[in-house]
C-alpha cells in the first residue's frame, strides 16, 4: 500500500538507515520525503544521490546550528513547514529512548523539537508565517532503530537499493573509518575484516557499517524467529489499529 512518508532526521545517514521503508513505499507508488537538521555541504550532495537511489523525491536541509539545537521559534516553524508541505500519512524519526542515551550531540534536544513540531503542525501554530499551508495532523509515527521494536519491515526486495544508498555516503564512511581505527584494537579490526589494515579509511568505515547493518537486520529478522531474513526494526507509537487480526 502506497503512503506519503516523511523522514525527520538529525543526521543524514539516518535516512539510509530507514531507507528500506522509504524505498518500499516509493517502489509501491507512494511518496517518500526526507528532512535533515544537520548536514555539511559535502554530505548534502551525497545524501541527494542516496535519496535518488531510494526513490526519495524531496530532501530538505534545515541547516540548524550544530551544538545549538533547541526549541526556538524559527526551528519549530521550519519543521512545521516541511510537515504541512509534504502532508505525510506517516512520519519516521529517531527513537526517544535511544536518543536520550546516545552520545551523538544534539540528539536529545532534537527529539523534543521533533515531537513539538509534529504536535504544532496539526494546530493553528505559525499560520501567520505560512498562511497558504493548512494545519496537518500526523496520524502515525514510527521510531527507527528503536531499543524496543514492535514491528519490522522486510528488506528482501530493497536490500541492494539500501546498500547502494549507503555507498553514496563516502564522507560518513571516512569519518567512521577513522573512528573505528582509533576505537578498535588490531585484533578486533581483523575480526571484522581480515584485510582491515590494508583498506582505505573510507573502505574501513564502509566494511564496519556493512557488518553492523547485517548484524542488526539479521537480529530483527531471522534471529528473531521471523519469516524475514533481513528486517528494519521500528516501534509504532501507540496501539496498533487493525481492521482484522494479521498473520
C-alpha positions as CSV (number, residue, x, y, z in Angstrom):
1,X,0.0,0.0,0.0
2,X,1.4,3.4,-1.0
3,X,1.6,6.2,1.5
4,X,3.1,9.7,2.0
5,X,6.0,9.1,4.3
6,X,8.2,11.8,5.8
7,X,11.5,11.1,7.5
8,X,12.6,13.7,10.0
9,X,16.3,13.2,10.9
10,X,19.1,14.9,12.8
11,X,22.0,13.4,10.8
12,X,21.9,12.3,7.2
13,X,22.9,8.7,7.5
14,X,19.6,8.0,9.3
15,X,17.7,8.5,6.1
16,X,19.6,5.4,4.7
17,X,19.2,3.5,7.9
18,X,15.4,3.6,7.4
19,X,15.9,3.6,3.6
20,X,14.2,0.2,3.3
21,X,10.8,1.6,4.4
22,X,11.3,4.7,2.2
23,X,12.3,2.7,-0.8
24,X,9.4,0.1,-0.4
25,X,6.9,3.0,-0.3
26,X,8.4,4.7,-3.4
27,X,8.5,1.4,-5.3
28,X,4.8,0.8,-4.5
29,X,3.9,4.2,-6.0
30,X,3.9,6.2,-2.7
31,X,5.7,9.4,-2.0
32,X,8.7,9.4,0.3
33,X,10.3,12.6,1.7
34,X,13.2,13.5,4.0
35,X,14.3,16.4,6.1
36,X,17.7,16.6,7.8
37,X,18.6,19.1,10.5
38,X,22.4,18.9,10.4
39,X,24.3,18.1,7.2
40,X,27.6,19.6,5.9
41,X,27.8,20.7,2.3
42,X,29.8,17.6,1.1
43,X,27.3,15.4,2.9
44,X,24.3,17.1,1.2
45,X,25.4,16.2,-2.3
46,X,25.9,12.6,-1.1
47,X,22.5,12.5,0.5
48,X,20.9,13.8,-2.6
49,X,22.4,10.8,-4.5
50,X,21.3,8.4,-1.8
51,X,17.8,9.9,-2.0
52,X,17.6,9.2,-5.7
53,X,18.6,5.6,-5.2
54,X,15.9,5.2,-2.5
55,X,13.2,7.0,-4.5
56,X,13.0,9.8,-2.0
57,X,11.6,12.6,-4.2
58,X,12.3,15.5,-1.9
59,X,15.0,16.1,0.7
60,X,15.2,19.3,2.7
61,X,18.2,20.5,4.7
62,X,17.3,22.7,7.7
63,X,20.9,24.0,8.3
64,X,20.3,24.3,12.0
65,X,23.1,25.3,14.4
66,X,25.4,22.4,15.3
67,X,25.5,22.1,19.1
68,X,22.7,24.6,19.3
69,X,19.5,22.6,18.6
70,X,16.8,23.9,20.9
71,X,13.1,24.8,20.9
72,X,13.5,28.3,19.3
73,X,10.5,29.5,17.2
74,X,12.4,29.5,13.9
75,X,13.3,25.8,14.2
76,X,9.7,24.9,15.1
77,X,8.5,26.8,12.1
78,X,11.0,25.2,9.7
79,X,9.8,21.7,10.7
80,X,6.1,22.6,10.8
81,X,6.5,24.0,7.2
82,X,8.0,20.7,6.0
83,X,5.2,18.7,7.6
84,X,2.5,20.9,6.1
85,X,4.1,21.0,2.7
86,X,4.5,17.2,2.4
87,X,1.4,16.3,4.4
88,X,2.6,12.8,5.4
89,X,0.4,9.9,6.5
90,X,3.5,8.6,8.4
91,X,6.5,10.2,10.0
92,X,9.6,8.2,10.7
93,X,12.0,9.7,13.2
94,X,14.6,8.8,15.8
95,X,13.6,6.7,18.9
96,X,13.0,8.9,22.0
97,X,14.5,6.2,24.3
98,X,17.6,5.8,22.2
99,X,18.1,9.5,21.7
100,X,18.4,10.3,25.4
101,X,21.2,7.7,25.9
102,X,23.0,8.4,22.6
103,X,26.2,10.4,22.9
104,X,25.9,12.0,19.5
105,X,25.4,15.7,20.1
106,X,22.1,17.4,19.5
107,X,20.0,14.2,19.6
108,X,18.3,14.9,23.0
109,X,17.1,18.5,22.2
110,X,16.3,17.4,18.7
111,X,13.9,14.8,20.0
112,X,12.0,17.4,21.9
113,X,12.0,19.7,18.9
114,X,10.7,17.0,16.5
115,X,7.9,15.9,18.8
116,X,6.9,19.5,19.5
117,X,6.9,20.3,15.7
118,X,4.7,17.3,15.0
119,X,2.2,18.4,17.6
120,X,2.2,22.0,16.4
121,X,1.8,21.1,12.7
122,X,-1.7,20.0,13.4
123,X,-2.8,23.1,15.3
124,X,-3.0,26.8,14.4
125,X,0.6,27.5,15.2
126,X,2.6,29.7,12.8
127,X,-0.3,30.3,10.4
128,X,0.7,34.0,10.0
129,X,4.1,32.8,8.7
130,X,2.7,30.3,6.2
131,X,-1.0,31.3,5.5
132,X,-1.0,29.2,2.4
133,X,-0.4,26.0,4.4
134,X,-3.3,24.5,6.4
135,X,-2.6,22.6,9.6
136,X,-1.8,18.9,9.1
137,X,-2.3,16.4,12.0
138,X,0.1,13.4,11.6
139,X,-1.8,10.2,12.2
140,X,1.1,7.8,12.6
141,X,4.6,7.9,13.9
142,X,7.3,5.2,13.6
143,X,10.6,5.3,15.6
144,X,13.6,4.0,13.7
145,X,16.2,1.6,15.1
146,X,14.4,1.5,18.5
147,X,15.6,-0.1,21.7
148,X,12.3,-1.9,21.9
149,X,10.8,-2.5,18.4
150,X,7.3,-3.8,18.0
151,X,7.3,-4.3,14.2
152,X,9.7,-4.8,11.3
153,X,9.9,-4.3,7.5
154,X,11.4,-6.9,5.2
155,X,14.4,-5.8,3.2
156,X,14.4,-8.7,0.8
157,X,13.3,-6.6,-2.2
158,X,15.2,-3.5,-1.5
159,X,18.5,-4.7,0.1
160,X,20.6,-3.7,-2.9
161,X,19.0,-0.3,-3.1
162,X,19.8,0.2,0.6
163,X,23.4,-0.9,0.1
164,X,23.8,1.3,-2.9
165,X,22.4,4.3,-1.0
166,X,24.8,3.7,1.9
167,X,27.7,3.5,-0.7
168,X,26.9,7.1,-1.6
169,X,27.8,8.4,1.9
170,X,31.6,8.4,1.5
171,X,32.2,11.3,3.9
172,X,30.3,9.5,6.7
173,X,32.2,6.3,5.9
174,X,35.6,8.1,6.1
175,X,34.6,9.5,9.5
176,X,33.6,6.1,10.6
177,X,36.8,4.6,9.3
178,X,38.9,7.0,11.5
179,X,36.6,6.4,14.5
180,X,36.8,2.6,14.4
181,X,40.5,2.6,13.6
182,X,41.1,4.5,16.8
183,X,38.5,2.7,18.9
184,X,39.2,-1.0,18.0
185,X,42.4,-3.0,18.6
186,X,44.2,-4.6,15.7
187,X,42.7,-8.0,16.7
188,X,39.2,-6.6,16.7
189,X,39.7,-4.9,13.4
190,X,40.8,-8.1,11.8
191,X,37.9,-10.0,13.3
192,X,35.6,-7.6,11.4
193,X,37.5,-7.8,8.2
194,X,40.7,-9.9,7.5
195,X,42.3,-7.1,5.4
196,X,41.2,-4.2,7.6
197,X,44.7,-2.7,7.8
198,X,45.0,-2.7,4.0
199,X,41.8,-0.8,3.4
200,X,41.5,3.0,3.0
201,X,39.7,4.9,5.7
202,X,36.5,5.1,3.6
203,X,36.6,1.4,3.0
204,X,37.2,0.6,6.6
205,X,34.2,2.7,7.6
206,X,32.0,1.0,4.9
207,X,33.0,-2.5,5.9
208,X,32.3,-1.9,9.5
209,X,28.9,-0.3,8.6
210,X,28.2,-3.3,6.4
211,X,28.9,-5.7,9.2
212,X,26.8,-3.7,11.7
213,X,23.9,-3.5,9.3
214,X,23.8,-7.2,8.6
215,X,24.0,-7.9,12.3
216,X,21.1,-5.6,13.2
217,X,18.8,-6.6,10.4
218,X,19.5,-10.4,10.9
219,X,18.8,-9.9,14.6
220,X,15.5,-8.2,13.8
221,X,14.8,-10.7,11.1
222,X,15.9,-14.4,11.0
223,X,17.3,-14.4,14.6
224,X,14.0,-13.2,16.0
225,X,12.3,-16.3,14.5
226,X,10.8,-14.1,11.9
227,X,9.7,-15.0,8.4
228,X,12.0,-12.3,7.2
229,X,15.8,-12.9,6.6
230,X,16.8,-9.2,7.0
231,X,14.4,-6.7,8.5
232,X,14.4,-3.0,9.5
233,X,13.1,-2.6,13.1
234,X,10.6,0.1,14.1
235,X,8.4,1.0,17.0
236,X,5.0,2.3,16.1
237,X,3.8,4.9,18.6
238,X,0.5,3.9,20.2
239,X,-1.6,0.8,19.9
240,X,-1.7,-0.9,16.6
241,X,-5.1,-0.3,14.9
242,X,-6.1,-3.3,12.8
243,X,-9.3,-4.0,10.8
244,X,-8.8,-7.6,11.5
245,X,-6.0,-9.8,13.0
246,X,-3.0,-10.2,10.8
247,X,-0.6,-13.1,10.3
